[in-house]
Amino acid sequence: MAAHDGITIRASDITVAFNGVSVLENLELDVRRAEVMGFVGPSGAGKSVLLRTIVGLNKRLSGRIEILGRDLDELDHRQRRELEARWGVLFQSGALFSSLTVAQNIEVPLFEHTKLPLDVVEEICALKIGLVGLPPEAASKYPMELSGGMRKRAGLARALALDPEILFLDEPTAGLDPIGARAFDELLRSLQESLGITVFMVTHDLGSLHAVCDRIAVLGDKHVIVIGTMAEMLAHEHPWIRDYFHGPRGRAARHRENG
């Protein structure tokens, strides 16, 4: 089913609280089909909370979430699993199973959501490893044997295992050095352009925002305070937005992108 009216993800009137303390209140956010949406805000503001709420890992007190035109509250268990197979998630740490090899990690969603024979699963796994720029020998390695950048790529390969229409990324370049972060940004943009997927990316990395995002949503005061392009962010007069995008790191990111 195609995304309704060009919107792939629609979060309406979302309120989330933990131990009686609200983190998000009456939040509204639409993510368009085939765009890269960057989601930013102060530390602890609830950026990752929203991502986890959209994919069903956090409960909401109120609100409605539609993904690919389907209201999550109206789906039965089978329909929900079918929909979940149409998105992939890369968490900040990579969230790889430490006791499984890279190949076995990538195969997990394939065994969970399909009945493909083993030889086909192994072939798909090898293709995904190549797709994210990992060498073939990475397949037999365990997460602890990989560098931080390679773990991120392995996690991305697993997120792409089922050829998803949506990719959720939680701080994908966190912990990477500038060269590794830039390489990951280039990989992400290349994959998005070639595969046409929708990307929802929680990040604080200004380099990523400049390099890969079509639009940026800013979280503040428990809701989205503004959505726009990078040019619109740079022209905005909100104090936090101005300080964030025009501070030293923002200037450095613009210099790298323009250089």
N, C-alpha and C positions, 0 to 999 in steps of 0.2 A: 504494500500500500504506500503510495506516495505521501510525503509530508503534506499536511493540510495547509492550504494557502501559502505555500513556500516556507512555512515555519517548521523546522525539524524538532526543536525543543521549545516548549512553552510552559513556563512556571508562572502561576497566577495566584496572588494573595497568599504566598507561602509564609507561614509562621512556624518556627522551630524553637524549642526551649529545652534546656537541660536542668534538672533539679529545680524547676520553677523559675529559672532565669532565661529570658528570651534572648536568642542569638540573632534570629532573623524575624522580621515583622512585616507582614503584608508586602512581601517582595514580589516584584514583577520582572520577568525577563523572557525575551524571545530570542532564539538563535535561528538564523536563517539557514536554509539548505545550502550546503557546500561552502560555507564560510568558516574562517578560523576566528573564533571569538575568544579574546583574552579577558580574563576576569581578575581584577586587581582590587586592592584595598589595604588598609592598615593591618599589621600583624594582629592576629586574634579576632579579626572582624567577622569571621565566619565564611571565608571563601571556600575552604575545603568542606565545611558543613553543608553548603549548598550543593556541591558536587555529589557528596555522599547521600544527600537527601534525594536528589534527582534519580540516582541509580538504585535507590531503595534501601540503603544501608542505615539511614537515620529516619526516624518517624517524624512526621510533621503534625503540629496541632491543628492546622487548617491549611486550606489551599488546594490547588489542583495542578497536576503535572501531566502534560501531554507530550508523548514522544512519537514521532513519525505518524502523527494524526490519531494516536490511540491514547485515551484517558486511562492512566495506570490503575485507577480505582475501579474501573469497569471490567478489568481482565480477570479471568479465572487463572488457576495455577498453570495450566497448559499454555494458555495464551501469553501469560507473563514470561514463561521460559522461552517461547518462540520470539518474543520481542527482545528479550535480553540477548539472544543470539545475534541480534542486529546491531549491537554496540560492543565496543571494547574499552577497557579501562587500564590506564597505566598510573599506578599510585606512586607517591614520591619516592619511596624506598625501592621501587621495582616490584616488591611483594612477591618475589619468586620463592617457590618452595625450596628450602635449602637442601633437602634430602633428595631432590630430583635434579637430573642434568638439565641443561638448557633445552635439549630436544624434548625431554619428558615434560618440562614445564609448558612448552608450546603445544604439546599434544593434549594437555588436560582439557581445554575447551572443545577440542575436536572429538574426544571420546565422550565428553559430557553431553554434547548437543547433536552429534551425528552418529550414524551407524556405518561409517565408511570402513572399508577393510584396512588392516594394518599397513599394507604396502602403500595405499593411497595416503593415509595419515602421515606416514614417514616422508612421502614425496612432498606433501604440502608443507610439512615442517621444514624440510630442506629449502624450499622456495622462500619461506618467510625469513629464514636465517639470512639468506642472500639478499632479500628485499631490504632489510634494515642495515646492511653493510657489515655483517659479521662474517668472519671466515668460516668455512665449512667445519674446521676442527673445533669450533666453539660448541658444536652440538653435544659433544660428549663431556664437556666441562661442567662442574658444579658452580653455583653462583659465587661461592667464596673464592674460586679460582679466577674470577673475572675482575677487571678494573671497574670502577664506578660507571664509566661511560659504556662499557660493554654490558654491564647489568641493565642499564637503562634500555639499551638496544634489544637485549633479550626480552625484557618486559614488554617493549613495544611489539616485538615479533609475536609474543603471546596474545597481546591485545588485538593484533591483526589476523589472528589465526583463522577466524570465521568470515573473513572479508566483510567487516562491519561497515555499516553506513554512517556510524557516528563513532568518534574517538574522544573519550574523556581523559584528560591529562591533568594530574595533580602535581604541580611544581616539577615538571619533567627535567629541568636543567639544574635543580638544586644539588649542590655538592660537586658539580662539575667545574673544572677549571675553564677559563675563558675560551680556550681553543676547543675543548670538548663541547662546551655549551653552543658555540657557533656551529660546530659540525652537526650537532643534534638539530639545531634550528634549520639548517640547510636540508637535512634529511627529512624533517617534518614537512617543510614547504614542498619539497619534491614529491613526497608521497601524497600529500593533499592534492596537488595539481594533477598527478597522474591517476589517482584513484577517485577523485571527486568526492571525498568524504567530508562530513561536517565535523569540525573540531571544536570542543569546548575545553579551554585550557586555563586552569588556575595557575597563576604565576606571579612572582615579584620581579622577574628578570626583564629589565627594560630592553636589553638586547633582543630578547625573544619577541617582545611587543612590537618593536620596530621591524624585525625581520620577517615575521610570519603572520601577524594578526591583521585581519581585514577590519574588524571593529573591536572596541574595548569597552567593557562594562566596569564601572567603578562602584564598589560596595562601600557604603558609609552610613552610619546611624541605622544599621540593621536592615537597610534596603538598598536597591540600586539607585544611585543618585544621578548618574548620567551614563549614556551609551553613545559612542561615536567613533569616528576614525581617529588615527593618530593626530592628524592635523587639527581635528576638533578638540582633542585632549590638550594639545599645545596652546590652543587659543582660549581655553576655559579659565574662568576666574575663580573657581572654587579653591579655597586656600590649600587643602591637602593635594588636590590635583595639580595646582601650580607648583607647589613645593616638590612633589614627586617627579613630575615630568621635566621640570626646569632646574632641578638640583644637580649637583656634580655628576652623579651617576647617569642622570638623564642626558646631560650634555655629552658625556662620554659615549653613551649609546648612540646618540645622533651622529657623533663624529665617526664612529665605526661604520655605521650604516651608510653615511654619505661618502666615506673614504674608500 
